[in-house]
Amino acid sequence: MAVETIKWINNAARIIDQTKLPNKFEYIYCRDVKTMWHAIKRLSVRGAPAIGVAAAFGVLLGIQSFKGKNKAAFLKFFQKTCDYLASSRPTAVNLFNALHVMRLVIADNPDEDVDTLKKLLLKRAMELFHEDKKTCRKMGEHGAGLIKNGMQCLTVCNAGALATVDFGTALGVFYSAKKMGKKFKVYSCETRPLLQGSRLTCWELLRQKIDTTLICDNMAASLMSRAKVDIVFAGADRIASNGDTANKIGTYMLAVLAKHHGIPFYIVAPRSTFDFNIKTGKQIPIEERDSDEVKCFAGISTAPKGIKVYNPAFDVTPASLITGIVTECGIIRPPYVKSISALKLYA
């Protein structure tokens, strides 16, 4: 993929402003941690893997503003920076996992001075960046084997290059399949209320000349009933130890429909999206966002003033509805408690 969602350039994090796509392609240059926090919060950068890298880069932005050699003061400042970034969004576990990795740099180097710790943190953040590239390509290769010539695939939200460093999770499967010369079609759910499927997924897939058709979210059942869908691929923001998966709101609905119509339903996500510390999806915090995302479109009100709104950003798909989970380690299948436990030990 030629799309570089996030990149570290000249002591700043350059990100594509995804709120402007598909009409405008613009970069935001985050030169301080506050700018990065707001970029994550308002979805200028989004997608669990990309948010993880953004968090690591956010740490770098925070600590580079620290002046002086006082280590105790630096450690306090570092922890405050991590806590601040952790408050940006609650569901995508990659954010918290990346911050944990950055904290381990400090914990594993107790005798180093401030300047050395800054260099080590930069090195680890860049490792996370490059690891994401490799991870996504491995997932794409594993998942591409599930696609046969002539298949009609369905996806929701955006789990592509824009959701990672540069390749994608669920859409990475399509990119790898295309590289293998396979012929297939993709249906993209628009993904209300912020239209990540319409604005972002369709933009990506068309750039790669993949046969893509946009549908409204409520058309999926009709499409499946007419045998127009052979397989479903979705990304993930957090996966519990039993396989329950949080992803963009509407994913659970597709999984139920797929089960009813006998259609395989796959999640595509790296190990960094698994939360090995929680047992089921009931423990996953679900972010609720501003009501204006539902009540307004392009700044124009589409609902009566004073109407109450329920706007969860994610839902949880039970493991029983998931055919398999494509990871960089391969495709894991039920029983998920056993296969995910084995994945935890993978190195």
ABEGO torsion letter per residue (X at the ends): XABBABBBBGGBBBBBBAAAOAABBBBBBBABAAAAAAAAAAGABBEAAAAAAAAAAAAAAAAAABBEABAAAAAAAAAAAAAAAAAABAABAAAAAAAAAAAAAAAABAABBAAAAAAAAAAAAAAAAAAAAAAAAAAAAAAAAABBBGBBBBBBEBABAAABAAAEBAAAAAAAAAAAGBBBBBBBBAGOAAGAAAAAAAAAAAAAGBBBBBBBAAAAAAAAAAGABABBBBBBABBBAAGBBBBBBGAAAAAAAAAAAGBBBBBBBBAAABBAABABAAABBBBBBBAAAAABBGGBBABBBGBBBBBBABBBBBAAABABBBBAAEBBBOBAAAAAAAAAABX
